[in-house]
Amino acid sequence: MSDYLYKLQKQNGTVVCEVMNVVFGYDRNKVVQRLYGGGYIYQTLGEKTGKFKLTIRVWSQDEMKAVNEAEADATPLILDYKGARYLGIIDDAPNWNSKVRGEVYTAAVRFAVLEET
């Protein structure tokens, strides 16, 4: 892997992929119902959770396989971002794009935060 600003790594320190872009948000389960009079009722379920939208990059198909396995197995990963450390999982299957055929691949994924330390 090349030099990078952020990375996703396993708890044992093994780097899984580079992180090129980070957008933080929140996810909350909610139910929205529209009333006959035109008003709305909002119901929330549970607590809001942190969720990152990440653009990740890998340099080989072996690294791509490691990311796919981490997503499929819900392997807890660590994201160090702006002085904070987040433990979470990749929440959806990566949709890979080839930047340089056979060498560089990128994908946009959601990273669900389990714990912030």
N, C-alpha and C positions, 0 to 999 in steps of 0.2 A: 504494500500500500504506500501511497505517496504521503507527503505532509498534508495535514488536514487540521481544521480548527476544532471540530467536534467529532465524536465517534460513539458508536454503540458497541458495548463490550459485555461479555458474559461476566458473571460474578467472580470467576477465576482470573479475570484480566485479559482473556483472549478477545482481541478486537474482531467484531463481526463485520462491520462496514463503516465507511466514512459517512458523515452527515454534512450535506452541502447547504441545506436551508432548514430553518426551524420556525414554525409559526405556532404559538401557544394559544389554546382556547380551553373552553370547558364543555363537558358533555353532561347532560342531565336528561333522564327519562321524564317525559311530560306528556300529558294528554290534553288536547285542546278540543273543546266542544263548542259549537255555535248554537246559541239559543234561538227560539222562534222569533223573538223580538229583535234579533240582530246582534245581541251582545255575545260575549265569549266567556267561557269558564276555562281557567287553566289549573290543572292539577299536576303537581310534581311528585315523582316517586323517588325516594332515596335522596342521597346527598349528591351534589355536583362533583364530578371528578375531572382532574386535569387531563387534557388530551393534546398531544402535539401532532401537527402535520409535518412530517419530515420528508425531505428529498434526500435519498441516500444514493451512494455510489459504491460499486465494487469493481475490481480490476480483473476478475476472472470468473469463469463459470463455477469453479470450486467455491469461491466466496459467495456467489449467487446461491448456490446450493445450501451453504451454511445459513444464510438469511432465511431462505424458504423453510429449512428445518426448524429454525428458532421460532418462526411464525406458526408452523404447524403444531409444534410441541408446546407452544405458549411458554417458551423459555424466558425466565426473567432476565432482562438486560438492563444495563446501566447507561444513562445518558448524563454526561457532565456538560452543563450548559450555563454559562455566565455565572460561575461561582457556586452553583447549586448542583446537587447530584440527585437524579431521578431514577427510581427503580420502576420498571414497567414492562409491558409486553407489546409486541407488534400486533395490532388489533385486526388487521386485514391482510389478505394475500397480496404481495407486491405485484404490480403490473410493470414488468421490466421493459425498458427501452434500450436499444443498443446505440451507443454514441460512436464507438469505433468497433466495427464488427469483430467479434471474438475477443475483445480486449476490455472495453469499458462499458458498463451497464449502469443505468440509473432507474430509480423507481420512486413513486410517491407512496408513502405509507402513513397510517395512523399509529401513534404510540400512546397507549393507555397508561397513565401514571398510577402505580399501585402505592408508592410511598415516596416522599421527598425527604432527603436528609441534608 
